């Protein structure tokens, strides 16, 4: 009877330990699920940040390309205006010289 009581006590203690172990495993599984969900969220956030960074780099590259194009076009237009200015000055000097020659010829004829 004593040994039966002791066996029941040991069985009860064993059942309590088993129940405690099951609760611990359940708590650990819950914690593991939460950590896995947090990890997945962080991985998704990282992927999104990498996509945004890639898009930003592409945008910067496009803007740099446009700025380079515009800068070259501005230099081209400046060059054309400088050439036009030189041509206009040469034309004005030619006309002035021709007018001077006309005036000199008219002065000699008078």
MDAnalysis code that builds the backbone (N, CA, C; Angstrom):
import MDAnalysis as mda
import numpy as np

u = mda.Universe.empty(330, n_residues=110, atom_resindex=np.repeat(np.arange(110), 3), trajectory=True)
u.add_TopologyAttr("name", ["N", "CA", "C"] * 110)
u.add_TopologyAttr("resid", np.arange(1, 111))
u.add_TopologyAttr("resname", ["UNK", "UNK", "UNK", "UNK", "UNK", "UNK", "UNK", "UNK", "UNK", "UNK", "UNK", "UNK", "UNK", "UNK", "UNK", "UNK", "UNK", "UNK", "UNK", "UNK", "UNK", "UNK", "UNK", "UNK", "UNK", "UNK", "UNK", "UNK", "UNK", "UNK", "UNK", "UNK", "UNK", "UNK", "UNK", "UNK", "UNK", "UNK", "UNK", "UNK", "UNK", "UNK", "UNK", "UNK", "UNK", "UNK", "UNK", "UNK", "UNK", "UNK", "UNK", "UNK", "UNK", "UNK", "UNK", "UNK", "UNK", "UNK", "UNK", "UNK", "UNK", "UNK", "UNK", "UNK", "UNK", "UNK", "UNK", "UNK", "UNK", "UNK", "UNK", "UNK", "UNK", "UNK", "UNK", "UNK", "UNK", "UNK", "UNK", "UNK", "UNK", "UNK", "UNK", "UNK", "UNK", "UNK", "UNK", "UNK", "UNK", "UNK", "UNK", "UNK", "UNK", "UNK", "UNK", "UNK", "UNK", "UNK", "UNK", "UNK", "UNK", "UNK", "UNK", "UNK", "UNK", "UNK", "UNK", "UNK", "UNK", "UNK"])
u.atoms.positions = np.array([
    [0.826, -1.190, 0.000],
    [0.000, 0.000, 0.000],
    [0.857, 1.234, 0.000],
    [1.933, 1.136, 0.856],
    [2.850, 2.270, 0.829],
    [3.535, 2.397, -0.517],
    [3.920, 1.256, -1.064],
    [4.588, 1.322, -2.353],
    [3.611, 1.760, -3.440],
    [2.350, 1.382, -3.306],
    [1.344, 1.836, -4.265],
    [1.153, 3.334, -4.144],
    [1.176, 3.844, -2.911],
    [1.054, 5.292, -2.694],
    [2.252, 6.033, -3.257],
    [3.419, 5.427, -3.029],
    [4.643, 6.043, -3.542],
    [4.618, 6.028, -5.071],
    [4.156, 4.947, -5.647],
    [4.081, 4.839, -7.105],
    [3.118, 5.874, -7.665],
    [1.985, 6.061, -6.944],
    [1.026, 7.088, -7.390],
    [1.643, 8.485, -7.283],
    [2.370, 8.716, -6.215],
    [3.017, 10.019, -6.019],
    [4.054, 10.256, -7.107],
    [4.839, 9.225, -7.399],
    [5.850, 9.357, -8.446],
    [5.189, 9.546, -9.814],
    [4.106, 8.814, -10.042],
    [3.378, 8.952, -11.305],
    [2.793, 10.345, -11.418],
    [2.272, 10.850, -10.308],
    [1.704, 12.199, -10.307],
    [2.792, 13.230, -10.556],
    [3.950, 13.046, -9.909],
    [5.076, 13.965, -10.109],
    [5.547, 13.884, -11.552],
    [5.591, 12.661, -12.091],
    [5.996, 12.490, -13.488],
    [5.014, 13.153, -14.432],
    [3.722, 13.029, -14.119],
    [2.702, 13.669, -14.952],
    [2.832, 15.182, -14.878],
    [3.125, 15.702, -13.687],
    [3.319, 17.145, -13.534],
    [4.531, 17.617, -14.347],
    [5.617, 16.824, -14.278],
    [6.818, 17.181, -15.040],
    [6.527, 17.148, -16.533],
    [5.790, 16.136, -16.962],
    [5.424, 16.026, -18.374],
    [4.562, 17.210, -18.800],
    [3.607, 17.588, -17.954],
    [2.743, 18.723, -18.267],
    [3.574, 20.010, -18.337],
    [4.493, 20.173, -17.411],
    [5.367, 21.349, -17.404],
    [6.239, 21.364, -18.660],
    [6.763, 20.177, -19.009],
    [7.599, 20.091, -20.210],
    [6.785, 20.434, -21.449],
    [5.553, 19.960, -21.512],
    [4.686, 20.270, -22.660],
    [4.404, 21.770, -22.730],
    [4.143, 22.388, -21.585],
    [3.915, 23.840, -21.549],
    [5.156, 24.585, -22.013],
    [6.331, 24.114, -21.593],
    [7.588, 24.748, -21.999],
    [7.781, 24.627, -23.506],
    [7.515, 23.414, -24.032],
    [7.651, 23.200, -25.478],
    [6.664, 24.092, -26.232],
    [5.432, 24.176, -25.756],
    [4.427, 25.022, -26.402],
    [4.869, 26.487, -26.380],
    [5.372, 26.933, -25.235],
    [5.846, 28.324, -25.123],
    [7.021, 28.562, -26.061],
    [7.928, 27.595, -26.152],
    [9.085, 27.742, -27.030],
    [8.652, 27.733, -28.505],
    [7.679, 26.881, -28.838],
    [7.177, 26.861, -30.215],
    [6.516, 28.183, -30.573],
    [5.766, 28.742, -29.630],
    [5.124, 30.048, -29.854],
    [6.184, 31.132, -30.053],
    [7.200, 31.110, -29.192],
    [8.282, 32.091, -29.322],
    [9.003, 31.908, -30.656],
    [9.214, 30.663, -31.055],
    [9.875, 30.385, -32.327],
    [9.052, 30.898, -33.491],
    [7.733, 30.693, -33.464],
    [6.853, 31.209, -34.529],
    [6.933, 32.729, -34.605],
    [6.919, 33.364, -33.444],
    [7.014, 34.840, -33.430],
    [8.339, 35.305, -34.021],
    [9.417, 34.625, -33.647],
    [10.727, 35.004, -34.184],
    [10.792, 34.774, -35.694],
    [10.208, 33.660, -36.161],
    [10.194, 33.399, -37.596],
    [9.384, 34.460, -38.336],
    [8.247, 34.872, -37.764],
    [7.432, 35.929, -38.374],
    [8.184, 37.248, -38.392],
    [8.878, 37.547, -37.291],
    [9.660, 38.788, -37.235],
    [10.784, 38.754, -38.265],
    [11.420, 37.599, -38.397],
    [12.494, 37.460, -39.384],
    [11.953, 37.660, -40.797],
    [10.818, 37.050, -41.092],
    [10.212, 37.204, -42.416],
    [9.865, 38.669, -42.687],
    [9.346, 39.343, -41.674],
    [9.039, 40.775, -41.838],
    [10.297, 41.574, -42.134],
    [11.369, 41.252, -41.412],
    [12.633, 41.968, -41.633],
    [13.195, 41.679, -43.021],
    [13.070, 40.426, -43.461],
    [13.549, 40.068, -44.807],
    [12.744, 40.829, -45.851],
    [11.417, 40.899, -45.683],
    [10.576, 41.639, -46.624],
    [10.926, 43.125, -46.615],
    [11.165, 43.676, -45.419],
    [11.536, 45.095, -45.320],
    [12.873, 45.346, -46.014],
    [13.805, 44.412, -45.843],
    [15.109, 44.568, -46.489],
    [14.962, 44.531, -48.007],
    [14.165, 43.589, -48.506],
    [13.950, 43.502, -49.959],
    [13.320, 44.783, -50.489],
    [12.353, 45.304, -49.750],
    [11.702, 46.554, -50.179],
    [12.714, 47.693, -50.189],
    [13.552, 47.756, -49.158],
    [14.567, 48.816, -49.097],
    [15.562, 48.671, -50.238],
    [15.937, 47.435, -50.556],
    [16.861, 47.217, -51.676],
    [16.229, 47.631, -53.000],
    [14.927, 47.332, -53.164],
    [14.234, 47.761, -54.391],
    [14.213, 49.284, -54.471],
    [13.878, 49.934, -53.362],
    [13.827, 51.403, -53.351],
    [15.199, 51.991, -53.656],
    [16.241, 51.402, -53.082],
    [17.599, 51.898, -53.334],
    [17.968, 51.725, -54.802],
    [17.589, 50.584, -55.370],
    [17.869, 50.331, -56.790],
    [17.129, 51.342, -57.670],
    [15.859, 51.588, -57.343],
    [15.083, 52.563, -58.108],
    [15.676, 53.960, -57.966],
    [16.146, 54.282, -56.772],
    [16.764, 55.597, -56.561],
    [18.044, 55.723, -57.382],
    [18.866, 54.646, -57.400],
    [20.099, 54.684, -58.209],
    [19.769, 54.850, -59.685],
    [18.733, 54.156, -60.156],
    [18.328, 54.291, -61.562],
    [17.868, 55.717, -61.846],
    [17.113, 56.291, -60.916],
    [16.649, 57.669, -61.093],
    [17.811, 58.648, -61.152],
    [18.792, 58.450, -60.281],
    [19.975, 59.320, -60.278],
    [20.737, 59.169, -61.593],
    [20.874, 57.933, -62.051],
    [21.592, 57.703, -63.318],
    [20.868, 58.386, -64.475],
    [19.530, 58.299, -64.492],
    [18.763, 58.964, -65.555],
    [18.941, 60.478, -65.490],
    [18.859, 61.033, -64.271],
    [19.028, 62.479, -64.126],
    [20.435, 62.907, -64.525],
    [21.440, 62.105, -64.151],
    [22.815, 62.424, -64.548],
    [22.935, 62.415, -66.074],
    [22.290, 61.437, -66.706],
    [22.314, 61.373, -68.164],
    [21.658, 62.582, -68.793],
    [20.504, 62.977, -68.238],
    [19.807, 64.155, -68.768],
    [20.638, 65.419, -68.559],
    [21.238, 65.545, -67.370],
    [22.066, 66.726, -67.102],
    [23.262, 66.782, -68.050],
    [23.858, 65.633, -68.309],
    [24.985, 65.581, -69.239],
    [24.538, 65.996, -70.637],
    [23.387, 65.471, -71.074],
    [22.848, 65.817, -72.385],
    [22.576, 67.319, -72.480],
    [21.897, 67.861, -71.462],
    [21.561, 69.290, -71.472],
    [22.830, 70.129, -71.462],
    [23.815, 69.726, -70.669],
    [25.074, 70.469, -70.611],
    [25.751, 70.499, -71.980],
    [25.764, 69.361, -72.667],
    [26.363, 69.315, -74.011],
    [25.588, 70.192, -74.985],
    [24.253, 70.148, -74.885],
    [23.433, 70.979, -75.769],
    [23.673, 72.464, -75.501],
    [23.797, 72.842, -74.242],
    [24.063, 74.245, -73.896],
    [25.404, 74.680, -74.485],
    [26.418, 73.819, -74.358],
    [27.730, 74.151, -74.913],
    [27.655, 74.269, -76.435],
    [26.873, 73.407, -77.049],
    [26.708, 73.451, -78.510],
    [26.041, 74.755, -78.933],
    [24.998, 75.154, -78.218],
    [24.293, 76.408, -78.542],
    [25.209, 77.604, -78.313],
    [25.985, 77.584, -77.233],
    [26.935, 78.682, -76.982],
    [27.929, 78.790, -78.132],
    [28.404, 77.637, -78.598],
    [29.360, 77.622, -79.701],
    [28.725, 78.189, -80.975],
    [27.487, 77.781, -81.257],
    [26.796, 78.298, -82.437],
    [26.603, 79.805, -82.348],
    [26.199, 80.301, -81.153],
    [26.026, 81.746, -80.986],
    [27.349, 82.480, -81.147],
    [28.431, 81.904, -80.640],
    [29.747, 82.544, -80.780],
    [30.141, 82.613, -82.256],
    [29.900, 81.516, -82.997],
    [30.214, 81.509, -84.428],
    [29.356, 82.534, -85.170],
    [28.069, 82.588, -84.809],
    [27.161, 83.550, -85.453],
    [27.615, 84.979, -85.162],
    [28.033, 85.225, -83.914],
    [28.493, 86.565, -83.529],
    [29.727, 86.959, -84.343],
    [30.668, 86.039, -84.487],
    [31.875, 86.316, -85.278],
    [31.499, 86.606, -86.740],
    [30.575, 85.802, -87.275],
    [30.147, 86.007, -88.672],
    [29.449, 87.351, -88.826],
    [28.602, 87.710, -87.844],
    [27.897, 88.998, -87.919],
    [28.875, 90.166, -87.808],
    [29.869, 90.043, -86.938],
    [30.865, 91.106, -86.802],
    [31.668, 91.253, -88.103],
    [32.021, 90.109, -88.718],
    [32.768, 90.156, -89.987],
    [31.913, 90.799, -91.073],
    [30.623, 90.463, -91.117],
    [29.713, 91.055, -92.103],
    [29.577, 92.561, -91.868],
    [29.453, 92.957, -90.600],
    [29.331, 94.384, -90.284],
    [30.595, 95.132, -90.693],
    [31.737, 94.535, -90.426],
    [33.006, 95.185, -90.816],
    [33.127, 95.264, -92.341],
    [32.698, 94.202, -93.038],
    [32.738, 94.228, -94.506],
    [31.840, 95.334, -95.047],
    [30.601, 95.436, -94.481],
    [29.677, 96.482, -94.929],
    [30.224, 97.867, -94.601],
    [30.827, 97.991, -93.415],
    [31.396, 99.282, -93.014],
    [32.539, 99.660, -93.962],
    [33.366, 98.681, -94.303],
    [34.477, 98.954, -95.230],
    [33.936, 99.327, -96.606],
    [32.881, 98.616, -97.053],
    [32.287, 98.929, -98.367],
    [31.693, 100.324, -98.346],
    [31.029, 100.684, -97.258],
    [30.430, 102.028, -97.141],
    [31.520, 103.089, -97.103],
    [32.595, 102.740, -96.373],
    [33.738, 103.678, -96.343],
    [34.314, 103.882, -97.729],
    [34.416, 102.810, -98.501],
    [34.944, 102.904, -99.867],
    [33.997, 103.718, -100.742],
    [32.677, 103.543, -100.567],
    [31.698, 104.319, -101.335],
    [31.838, 105.805, -101.016],
    [31.944, 106.093, -99.711],
    [32.067, 107.486, -99.303],
    [33.356, 108.117, -99.839],
    [34.435, 107.308, -99.803],
    [35.725, 107.828, -100.309],
    [35.619, 108.086, -101.822],
    [34.965, 107.170, -102.526],
    [34.820, 107.341, -103.979],
    [33.932, 108.539, -104.271],
    [32.873, 108.722, -103.515],
    [31.984, 109.863, -103.727],
    [32.723, 111.140, -103.383],
    [33.565, 111.122, -102.389],
    [34.318, 112.309, -101.982],
    [35.346, 112.674, -103.055],
    [35.955, 111.689, -103.661],
    [36.927, 111.925, -104.727],
    [36.236, 112.441, -105.989],
    [35.047, 111.943, -106.234],
    [34.312, 112.355, -107.430],
    [33.789, 113.776, -107.262],
    [33.638, 114.229, -106.067],
    [33.082, 115.549, -105.840],
    [34.088, 116.609, -105.928],
])
